Amino acid sequence: MVPLKISYRHCAIAVKIRHLGIYLNIFFSFLILSNHIINAMKRLFSILILMPVLISCEKDNKDVPPYSLDMYRINFMTYYAMGGATSDTNKVLLEYYPDGTLKKRTGDIIPVPVPPYPYPYAYCDCVVDTFIYTENQIEVGRFMEYQGENHLVQTTTYFFDNDRIKMITAAPTNSFYTTDTTFLFYNTNGVIDSSLTYRYHENDLRVRLKKSFSFDGEGNLTKVDGESMGNYRTEENFSGYDHHENPLKNVIGLEEVFYRTLSENNFTDYSFRRIYYSIQPDDWSERHWDFEYDGNGLPLFY
């Protein structure tokens, strides 16, 4: 066997080749590491780019009206003209469309023209309101269950101009009843200032009720003065406002919630007085609420 002879020159070449392999290994490892770094930077950059969008979307979602209250108790609202409703603890149930607008309301106070008294109004879950939205208009159909069938008894339509309610019509299905039309007027700041309700019956159009609205410097309703032409005038006062956001502000289509929708905060005291022009005694009532609040600081109406 002939021994292998390796010169110093060959050893030097081998060392250089070995060093070259090490350098190449380091180089490719660096490339791999750099690729990871680049990918990580890309992901970070994407997150930074999307962050304002996500924040914007979150803000926009918070601004989607109305407040998704799924129920409220009758006694939290202002059925001032309906004796018995002030102490009623039955619940009104609400459903919404995917965009957050009202779709359906179940339950309400209705007139009861027969005994038992003492109150001519009572809660009934046989009442269902449905909401249909078109351009600059909301149509609310009121249905009542009778003998197992739902019957349309009234259609209330809200007409808008520049996102403000300008007119409301309430037309009972029964042709023997009257139709009320209410016009709403606003000041230069876009805050409701007054309203006029006309009653149309058998070709006779007359002013039935007019109201004027007063607000404090915080944007909260303080007083509503009303007059039923030739019969009586009314005074309604609102006070005891909390310092919490009003979740019902700008909710449309619920008559007894209307006063609560006008203010920035939530009133806890309410009084109503009807002063007759005849010798009939005045009507007077007052109410107070103690709210509980949810984790977001919004009052609970049930």
DRENNUKOL-859426 format. One record per residue (C-alpha): residue in one letter; residue number from 1; x, y, z; chain. Coordinates in Angstrom, 1 decimal, padded with zeros to 4 digits, always signed. Layout:
// residues N
<rec A,NUM,<X,Y,Z>,A>,
...
// end
This chain:
// residues 302
<rec M,1,<+000.0,+000.0,+000.0>,A>,
<rec V,2,<+001.4,+003.3,-001.1>,A>,
<rec P,3,<+001.1,+006.0,+001.6>,A>,
<rec L,4,<-000.7,+009.1,+000.4>,A>,
<rec K,5,<+001.5,+012.1,+000.2>,A>,
<rec I,6,<+000.0,+015.5,+000.8>,A>,
<rec S,7,<+002.0,+018.6,+000.3>,A>,
<rec Y,8,<+001.8,+021.8,+002.3>,A>,
<rec R,9,<+000.2,+023.4,-000.8>,A>,
<rec H,10,<-002.6,+020.8,-000.7>,A>,
<rec C,11,<-003.2,+021.4,+003.0>,A>,
<rec A,12,<-003.5,+025.2,+002.4>,A>,
<rec I,13,<-006.1,+024.6,-000.3>,A>,
<rec A,14,<-008.0,+022.2,+001.9>,A>,
<rec V,15,<-008.1,+024.8,+004.7>,A>,
<rec K,16,<-009.3,+027.5,+002.3>,A>,
<rec I,17,<-012.0,+025.2,+001.1>,A>,
<rec R,18,<-013.1,+024.5,+004.6>,A>,
<rec H,19,<-013.1,+028.2,+005.5>,A>,
<rec L,20,<-015.1,+028.9,+002.4>,A>,
<rec G,21,<-017.7,+026.3,+003.4>,A>,
<rec I,22,<-018.0,+027.9,+006.8>,A>,
<rec Y,23,<-018.4,+031.4,+005.2>,A>,
<rec L,24,<-021.1,+030.0,+002.9>,A>,
<rec N,25,<-022.9,+028.4,+005.8>,A>,
<rec I,26,<-022.8,+031.6,+007.7>,A>,
<rec F,27,<-024.0,+033.5,+004.6>,A>,
<rec F,28,<-026.9,+031.3,+003.9>,A>,
<rec S,29,<-027.9,+031.2,+007.6>,A>,
<rec F,30,<-027.9,+035.0,+007.5>,A>,
<rec L,31,<-030.1,+035.0,+004.4>,A>,
<rec I,32,<-032.6,+032.7,+006.2>,A>,
<rec L,33,<-032.5,+034.9,+009.3>,A>,
<rec S,34,<-032.9,+038.0,+007.1>,A>,
<rec N,35,<-035.9,+036.4,+005.4>,A>,
<rec H,36,<-037.5,+035.8,+008.8>,A>,
<rec I,37,<-036.8,+039.4,+009.8>,A>,
<rec I,38,<-038.2,+040.7,+006.6>,A>,
<rec N,39,<-041.4,+038.6,+007.0>,A>,
<rec A,40,<-041.7,+039.8,+010.6>,A>,
<rec M,41,<-041.3,+043.4,+009.5>,A>,
<rec K,42,<-043.9,+042.9,+006.8>,A>,
<rec R,43,<-046.3,+041.5,+009.4>,A>,
<rec L,44,<-045.6,+044.4,+011.8>,A>,
<rec F,45,<-046.0,+046.9,+009.0>,A>,
<rec S,46,<-049.4,+045.3,+008.0>,A>,
<rec I,47,<-050.6,+045.6,+011.6>,A>,
<rec L,48,<-049.5,+049.2,+011.8>,A>,
<rec I,49,<-051.3,+050.0,+008.5>,A>,
<rec L,50,<-054.5,+048.2,+009.7>,A>,
<rec M,51,<-054.5,+049.6,+013.2>,A>,
<rec P,52,<-056.1,+053.0,+012.3>,A>,
<rec V,53,<-058.7,+051.2,+010.2>,A>,
<rec L,54,<-059.6,+048.9,+013.1>,A>,
<rec I,55,<-059.8,+051.8,+015.4>,A>,
<rec S,56,<-061.9,+053.7,+013.0>,A>,
<rec C,57,<-064.2,+050.7,+012.5>,A>,
<rec E,58,<-064.6,+050.4,+016.3>,A>,
<rec K,59,<-065.5,+054.0,+016.6>,A>,
<rec D,60,<-068.0,+053.8,+013.7>,A>,
<rec N,61,<-069.7,+050.8,+015.3>,A>,
<rec K,62,<-070.1,+052.7,+018.5>,A>,
<rec D,63,<-071.9,+055.5,+016.6>,A>,
<rec V,64,<-074.4,+053.1,+015.0>,A>,
<rec P,65,<-077.8,+054.1,+016.3>,A>,
<rec P,66,<-080.0,+053.3,+018.1>,A>,
<rec Y,67,<-079.1,+051.9,+021.4>,A>,
<rec S,68,<-079.7,+048.1,+021.4>,A>,
<rec L,69,<-082.0,+048.0,+024.4>,A>,
<rec D,70,<-083.9,+044.7,+024.1>,A>,
<rec M,71,<-086.6,+045.6,+026.7>,A>,
<rec Y,72,<-087.8,+048.3,+029.1>,A>,
<rec R,73,<-090.4,+048.4,+031.8>,A>,
<rec I,74,<-093.5,+050.6,+031.3>,A>,
<rec N,75,<-093.0,+052.5,+034.5>,A>,
<rec F,76,<-089.7,+054.0,+033.3>,A>,
<rec M,77,<-091.4,+056.0,+030.5>,A>,
<rec T,78,<-093.8,+058.9,+030.4>,A>,
<rec Y,79,<-097.3,+057.7,+029.8>,A>,
<rec Y,80,<-098.5,+060.9,+031.4>,A>,
<rec A,81,<-102.0,+060.7,+029.9>,A>,
<rec M,82,<-102.6,+057.1,+030.8>,A>,
<rec G,83,<-103.5,+056.5,+034.4>,A>,
<rec G,84,<-102.2,+053.2,+035.7>,A>,
<rec A,85,<-099.2,+053.1,+033.4>,A>,
<rec T,86,<-097.0,+054.8,+035.9>,A>,
<rec S,87,<-096.9,+051.8,+038.2>,A>,
<rec D,88,<-097.0,+049.1,+035.6>,A>,
<rec T,89,<-093.9,+046.9,+035.6>,A>,
<rec N,90,<-094.7,+044.9,+032.5>,A>,
<rec K,91,<-092.0,+044.8,+029.8>,A>,
<rec V,92,<-091.9,+046.1,+026.3>,A>,
<rec L,93,<-089.7,+043.8,+024.1>,A>,
<rec L,94,<-087.7,+045.2,+021.2>,A>,
<rec E,95,<-086.1,+043.6,+018.2>,A>,
<rec Y,96,<-083.6,+045.1,+015.7>,A>,
<rec Y,97,<-082.5,+044.7,+012.1>,A>,
<rec P,98,<-078.8,+043.9,+011.5>,A>,
<rec D,99,<-078.0,+047.6,+011.0>,A>,
<rec G,100,<-079.2,+048.4,+014.5>,A>,
<rec T,101,<-082.5,+050.0,+013.6>,A>,
<rec L,102,<-085.8,+049.0,+015.2>,A>,
<rec K,103,<-087.6,+046.1,+013.6>,A>,
<rec K,104,<-090.3,+045.1,+016.1>,A>,
<rec R,105,<-091.8,+046.1,+019.4>,A>,
<rec T,106,<-094.1,+043.8,+021.4>,A>,
<rec G,107,<-096.4,+045.0,+024.2>,A>,
<rec D,108,<-097.8,+048.4,+025.1>,A>,
<rec I,109,<-100.4,+050.3,+027.1>,A>,
<rec I,110,<-103.8,+050.3,+025.4>,A>,
<rec P,111,<-107.2,+051.8,+026.3>,A>,
<rec V,112,<-109.7,+049.5,+028.1>,A>,
<rec P,113,<-113.1,+051.1,+027.7>,A>,
<rec V,114,<-114.9,+048.6,+029.9>,A>,
<rec P,115,<-114.6,+047.7,+033.6>,A>,
<rec P,116,<-112.7,+046.7,+035.7>,A>,
<rec Y,117,<-111.4,+050.2,+036.6>,A>,
<rec P,118,<-109.9,+052.2,+038.4>,A>,
<rec Y,119,<-107.7,+052.9,+035.2>,A>,
<rec P,120,<-109.0,+053.0,+031.7>,A>,
<rec Y,121,<-105.6,+051.8,+030.3>,A>,
<rec A,122,<-103.8,+048.5,+030.7>,A>,
<rec Y,123,<-100.8,+046.7,+029.4>,A>,
<rec C,124,<-101.3,+044.0,+026.7>,A>,
<rec D,125,<-098.7,+041.9,+024.9>,A>,
<rec C,126,<-101.3,+041.5,+022.1>,A>,
<rec V,127,<-099.9,+044.7,+020.6>,A>,
<rec V,128,<-097.1,+044.5,+018.0>,A>,
<rec D,129,<-095.5,+047.4,+016.1>,A>,
<rec T,130,<-093.4,+046.7,+013.0>,A>,
<rec F,131,<-090.9,+049.2,+011.5>,A>,
<rec I,132,<-090.3,+049.6,+007.7>,A>,
<rec Y,133,<-087.6,+052.0,+006.5>,A>,
<rec T,134,<-087.6,+053.8,+003.2>,A>,
<rec E,135,<-085.7,+057.0,+002.0>,A>,
<rec N,136,<-086.5,+059.8,+004.5>,A>,
<rec Q,137,<-089.4,+057.9,+006.0>,A>,
<rec I,138,<-090.2,+055.3,+008.7>,A>,
<rec E,139,<-093.6,+053.5,+008.7>,A>,
<rec V,140,<-094.8,+051.9,+011.9>,A>,
<rec G,141,<-097.6,+049.5,+011.6>,A>,
<rec R,142,<-099.5,+048.7,+014.8>,A>,
<rec F,143,<-101.1,+045.2,+014.9>,A>,
<rec M,144,<-103.4,+043.8,+017.6>,A>,
<rec E,145,<-104.2,+040.2,+018.0>,A>,
<rec Y,146,<-107.9,+039.4,+018.0>,A>,
<rec Q,147,<-109.4,+035.9,+017.9>,A>,
<rec G,148,<-106.1,+034.4,+016.9>,A>,
<rec E,149,<-105.4,+036.9,+014.0>,A>,
<rec N,150,<-103.3,+040.0,+013.8>,A>,
<rec H,151,<-105.2,+043.1,+012.6>,A>,
<rec L,152,<-103.6,+046.4,+011.5>,A>,
<rec V,153,<-105.2,+049.1,+013.6>,A>,
<rec Q,154,<-103.0,+052.1,+012.9>,A>,
<rec T,155,<-100.2,+053.3,+010.7>,A>,
<rec T,156,<-097.8,+056.0,+012.0>,A>,
<rec T,157,<-095.4,+057.5,+009.5>,A>,
<rec Y,158,<-092.3,+059.6,+010.4>,A>,
<rec F,159,<-091.1,+062.0,+007.6>,A>,
<rec F,160,<-087.5,+063.3,+007.6>,A>,
<rec D,161,<-085.8,+066.3,+006.2>,A>,
<rec N,162,<-082.0,+066.6,+006.7>,A>,
<rec D,163,<-082.1,+063.8,+009.2>,A>,
<rec R,164,<-084.7,+065.6,+011.4>,A>,
<rec I,165,<-088.3,+064.5,+011.9>,A>,
<rec K,166,<-090.4,+067.2,+010.2>,A>,
<rec M,167,<-093.8,+065.5,+010.3>,A>,
<rec I,168,<-095.6,+062.6,+011.9>,A>,
<rec T,169,<-098.9,+061.2,+010.8>,A>,
<rec A,170,<-101.0,+058.8,+012.8>,A>,
<rec A,171,<-103.9,+057.2,+010.8>,A>,
<rec P,172,<-106.1,+054.6,+012.4>,A>,
<rec T,173,<-107.3,+051.9,+010.1>,A>,
<rec N,174,<-110.9,+052.4,+011.1>,A>,
<rec S,175,<-112.3,+055.2,+008.9>,A>,
<rec F,176,<-114.6,+056.4,+011.6>,A>,
<rec Y,177,<-111.6,+057.7,+013.6>,A>,
<rec T,178,<-109.6,+060.8,+013.0>,A>,
<rec T,179,<-106.1,+061.3,+011.6>,A>,
<rec D,180,<-103.5,+063.4,+013.5>,A>,
<rec T,181,<-100.6,+065.2,+011.8>,A>,
<rec T,182,<-097.8,+066.7,+013.9>,A>,
<rec F,183,<-095.3,+069.2,+012.5>,A>,
<rec L,184,<-092.0,+069.6,+014.4>,A>,
<rec F,185,<-090.0,+072.9,+014.3>,A>,
<rec Y,186,<-086.3,+073.4,+015.2>,A>,
<rec N,187,<-084.1,+076.3,+016.2>,A>,
<rec T,188,<-080.9,+077.3,+014.3>,A>,
<rec N,189,<-078.9,+074.8,+016.4>,A>,
<rec G,190,<-081.1,+071.9,+015.2>,A>,
<rec V,191,<-082.8,+071.4,+018.6>,A>,
<rec I,192,<-086.6,+070.9,+018.7>,A>,
<rec D,193,<-088.3,+074.2,+019.5>,A>,
<rec S,194,<-092.1,+073.5,+019.1>,A>,
<rec S,195,<-094.7,+071.3,+017.6>,A>,
<rec L,196,<-098.2,+071.6,+016.2>,A>,
<rec T,197,<-100.7,+068.7,+016.0>,A>,
<rec Y,198,<-103.6,+069.0,+013.6>,A>,
<rec R,199,<-106.6,+066.8,+013.7>,A>,
<rec Y,200,<-108.4,+065.9,+010.4>,A>,
<rec H,201,<-111.9,+064.6,+010.7>,A>,
<rec E,202,<-114.7,+064.6,+008.1>,A>,
<rec N,203,<-113.1,+067.3,+006.0>,A>,
<rec D,204,<-112.5,+069.4,+009.1>,A>,
<rec L,205,<-108.8,+070.4,+009.8>,A>,
<rec R,206,<-108.0,+072.2,+013.1>,A>,
<rec V,207,<-105.2,+072.6,+015.5>,A>,
<rec R,208,<-105.5,+070.1,+018.3>,A>,
<rec L,209,<-102.4,+070.6,+020.4>,A>,
<rec K,210,<-099.3,+072.8,+020.3>,A>,
<rec K,211,<-096.2,+072.4,+022.4>,A>,
<rec S,212,<-093.0,+074.4,+023.1>,A>,
<rec F,213,<-089.8,+072.9,+024.4>,A>,
<rec S,214,<-087.2,+074.4,+026.7>,A>,
<rec F,215,<-083.6,+073.1,+027.3>,A>,
<rec D,216,<-080.8,+074.0,+029.7>,A>,
<rec G,217,<-077.2,+074.8,+028.8>,A>,
<rec E,218,<-076.3,+071.1,+028.9>,A>,
<rec G,219,<-078.7,+070.1,+026.2>,A>,
<rec N,220,<-081.2,+068.6,+028.5>,A>,
<rec L,221,<-085.0,+069.1,+028.3>,A>,
<rec T,222,<-086.3,+071.1,+031.2>,A>,
<rec K,223,<-089.9,+071.9,+030.3>,A>,
<rec V,224,<-092.7,+071.3,+027.8>,A>,
<rec D,225,<-095.6,+073.8,+027.7>,A>,
<rec G,226,<-098.7,+072.5,+025.9>,A>,
<rec E,227,<-102.1,+073.8,+024.9>,A>,
<rec S,228,<-105.1,+071.9,+023.8>,A>,
<rec M,229,<-107.0,+074.5,+021.9>,A>,
<rec G,230,<-110.0,+075.8,+023.9>,A>,
<rec N,231,<-109.8,+073.0,+026.5>,A>,
<rec Y,232,<-106.8,+073.1,+028.7>,A>,
<rec R,233,<-103.0,+073.7,+028.9>,A>,
<rec T,234,<-100.3,+071.5,+030.2>,A>,
<rec E,235,<-097.0,+071.9,+032.0>,A>,
<rec E,236,<-094.4,+069.1,+032.1>,A>,
<rec N,237,<-091.1,+069.5,+034.0>,A>,
<rec F,238,<-087.9,+067.4,+033.8>,A>,
<rec S,239,<-085.1,+067.5,+036.3>,A>,
<rec G,240,<-082.7,+065.5,+038.4>,A>,
<rec Y,241,<-080.5,+064.7,+035.4>,A>,
<rec D,242,<-077.6,+062.2,+036.0>,A>,
<rec H,243,<-074.2,+062.7,+034.4>,A>,
<rec H,244,<-074.4,+059.6,+032.3>,A>,
<rec E,245,<-074.7,+059.2,+028.6>,A>,
<rec N,246,<-078.3,+058.9,+027.3>,A>,
<rec P,247,<-078.6,+055.6,+025.5>,A>,
<rec L,248,<-082.0,+056.5,+024.1>,A>,
<rec K,249,<-081.0,+059.7,+022.4>,A>,
<rec N,250,<-082.4,+060.0,+018.9>,A>,
<rec V,251,<-084.3,+056.6,+019.1>,A>,
<rec I,252,<-087.4,+057.0,+016.8>,A>,
<rec G,253,<-090.7,+055.3,+016.8>,A>,
<rec L,254,<-091.6,+054.8,+020.4>,A>,
<rec E,255,<-094.1,+057.5,+021.6>,A>,
<rec E,256,<-093.6,+057.0,+025.3>,A>,
<rec V,257,<-089.8,+057.2,+024.9>,A>,
<rec F,258,<-089.9,+060.4,+023.0>,A>,
<rec Y,259,<-089.1,+062.8,+025.8>,A>,
<rec R,260,<-086.2,+060.7,+026.9>,A>,
<rec T,261,<-084.7,+060.8,+023.4>,A>,
<rec L,262,<-084.3,+064.6,+023.4>,A>,
<rec S,263,<-081.6,+065.1,+026.1>,A>,
<rec E,264,<-077.9,+064.4,+026.5>,A>,
<rec N,265,<-078.4,+062.9,+029.9>,A>,
<rec N,266,<-081.2,+061.0,+031.8>,A>,
<rec F,267,<-083.9,+062.8,+033.8>,A>,
<rec T,268,<-084.9,+061.1,+037.1>,A>,
<rec D,269,<-087.8,+063.5,+038.0>,A>,
<rec Y,270,<-090.9,+064.3,+036.0>,A>,
<rec S,271,<-094.0,+066.2,+036.8>,A>,
<rec F,272,<-097.2,+066.7,+034.8>,A>,
<rec R,273,<-100.0,+069.2,+035.3>,A>,
<rec R,274,<-103.1,+069.8,+033.2>,A>,
<rec I,275,<-104.9,+073.1,+033.9>,A>,
<rec Y,276,<-108.5,+073.1,+032.5>,A>,
<rec Y,277,<-110.1,+076.3,+031.3>,A>,
<rec S,278,<-113.4,+075.1,+032.8>,A>,
<rec I,279,<-114.3,+074.5,+036.4>,A>,
<rec Q,280,<-113.0,+070.9,+036.1>,A>,
<rec P,281,<-110.2,+070.2,+038.7>,A>,
<rec D,282,<-106.6,+070.2,+037.5>,A>,
<rec D,283,<-104.7,+066.9,+037.0>,A>,
<rec W,284,<-101.4,+066.6,+038.7>,A>,
<rec S,285,<-098.8,+063.8,+038.9>,A>,
<rec E,286,<-095.1,+063.5,+039.6>,A>,
<rec R,287,<-092.6,+060.7,+039.4>,A>,
<rec H,288,<-089.1,+059.8,+040.4>,A>,
<rec W,289,<-086.7,+057.1,+039.2>,A>,
<rec D,290,<-083.6,+055.6,+040.8>,A>,
<rec F,291,<-081.5,+054.1,+038.0>,A>,
<rec E,292,<-079.1,+051.2,+038.1>,A>,
<rec Y,293,<-076.3,+051.3,+035.5>,A>,
<rec D,294,<-074.6,+048.7,+033.5>,A>,
<rec G,295,<-070.8,+048.2,+033.1>,A>,
<rec N,296,<-070.6,+051.0,+030.5>,A>,
<rec G,297,<-072.4,+053.5,+032.8>,A>,
<rec L,298,<-075.6,+053.4,+030.8>,A>,
<rec P,299,<-078.9,+053.4,+032.8>,A>,
<rec L,300,<-081.0,+050.3,+032.8>,A>,
<rec F,301,<-084.7,+050.8,+032.2>,A>,
<rec Y,302,<-085.9,+047.5,+033.6>,A>,
// end
